[in-house]
Amino acid sequence: MDDALFVVGGKWKLRVMIAVLSGHVRFNELQRTIAGISARVLSSELKDLEENGLVKRVVHVNQKPVVVEYLPTEYSKTLKEVIAPLAQWGANHKKRIMKGT
């Protein structure tokens, strides 16, 4: 468990990864999608995810202005198998709490 939390733990990493897997690929788009994340933190989280092989940074230098995209790697798609059940658990937990059980 510690190994997994090292890669996607913390307040922002999983949110960033979910946004990238959902098709939000440009920096500003990611920042708008993830409420409350600062540019500095987003940059740091993307760098960590890239170092762990979950995100690939692609720079399109032939476009004006230069466009940078953060794309999910094939390896990162294995994370979807973990995210979906976790999201379902979260939704069920929220319903349980809202009922007061």
C-alpha positions as CSV (number, residue, x, y, z in Angstrom):
1,M,0.0,0.0,0.0
2,D,2.8,2.4,0.8
3,D,4.2,2.0,-2.7
4,A,0.9,3.0,-4.3
5,L,0.4,5.9,-1.9
6,F,3.9,7.1,-2.7
7,V,2.9,7.5,-6.4
8,V,-0.7,8.8,-6.2
9,G,-1.1,9.8,-2.5
10,G,-1.6,13.3,-1.3
11,K,-4.2,15.9,-1.9
12,W,-3.7,16.4,-5.7
13,K,-2.0,13.6,-7.5
14,L,-5.1,11.4,-7.9
15,R,-7.2,14.4,-9.0
16,V,-4.6,15.3,-11.6
17,M,-4.4,11.8,-12.8
18,I,-8.2,11.5,-13.1
19,A,-8.3,14.8,-15.1
20,V,-5.5,13.6,-17.5
21,L,-7.3,10.2,-17.9
22,S,-10.5,12.1,-18.6
23,G,-8.9,13.9,-21.6
24,H,-7.9,17.2,-20.0
25,V,-4.4,17.5,-21.4
26,R,-3.2,21.2,-21.5
27,F,-1.8,22.8,-18.4
28,N,-4.4,25.6,-18.1
29,E,-7.2,23.2,-18.8
30,L,-6.0,21.0,-16.0
31,Q,-5.8,23.9,-13.6
32,R,-9.3,25.0,-14.5
33,T,-10.6,21.5,-14.1
34,I,-9.0,20.9,-10.7
35,A,-10.5,23.5,-8.4
36,G,-8.1,25.1,-5.9
37,I,-4.8,23.8,-7.3
38,S,-2.1,26.4,-7.9
39,A,0.1,26.5,-11.0
40,R,3.1,25.7,-8.9
41,V,1.6,22.6,-7.3
42,L,0.1,21.4,-10.6
43,S,3.5,21.7,-12.2
44,S,5.1,19.7,-9.4
45,E,2.5,17.0,-9.4
46,L,2.7,16.6,-13.2
47,K,6.5,16.3,-13.0
48,D,6.2,13.6,-10.3
49,L,3.6,11.7,-12.4
50,E,5.8,12.0,-15.4
51,E,8.8,10.6,-13.4
52,N,6.6,7.7,-12.4
53,G,5.7,6.9,-16.0
54,L,2.0,7.8,-15.6
55,V,2.0,11.0,-17.7
56,K,3.9,11.9,-20.9
57,R,4.7,15.6,-21.5
58,V,4.5,16.4,-25.2
59,V,5.7,19.7,-26.6
60,H,4.3,20.8,-30.0
61,V,7.0,23.3,-31.1
62,N,5.6,23.6,-34.6
63,Q,2.5,25.4,-33.3
64,K,2.4,29.1,-32.5
65,P,2.2,29.5,-29.6
66,V,4.0,26.4,-28.5
67,V,1.5,23.9,-27.1
68,V,2.3,21.5,-24.2
69,E,0.1,18.6,-23.5
70,Y,0.2,16.0,-20.7
71,L,-1.0,12.7,-22.0
72,P,-1.8,9.5,-20.2
73,T,0.7,6.7,-20.9
74,E,-0.4,3.1,-21.6
75,Y,0.8,2.2,-18.1
76,S,-1.4,4.9,-16.5
77,K,-4.5,3.3,-18.0
78,T,-4.0,0.4,-15.5
79,L,-4.8,3.0,-12.8
80,K,-8.3,3.3,-14.1
81,E,-9.0,-0.3,-12.8
82,V,-8.3,1.1,-9.3
83,I,-9.9,4.5,-9.6
84,A,-13.4,3.2,-10.7
85,P,-14.0,1.0,-7.6
86,L,-12.5,3.7,-5.3
87,A,-14.9,6.3,-6.8
88,Q,-17.8,4.0,-6.3
89,W,-16.8,3.4,-2.7
90,G,-16.7,7.1,-2.2
91,A,-20.1,7.6,-3.7
92,N,-21.6,4.9,-1.5
93,H,-19.8,6.3,1.6
94,K,-21.2,9.7,1.0
95,K,-24.8,8.3,0.7
96,R,-24.3,6.4,3.9
97,I,-23.1,9.5,5.8
98,M,-25.9,11.6,4.3
99,K,-28.4,9.1,5.7
100,G,-26.9,9.3,9.1
101,T,-26.1,5.6,9.3
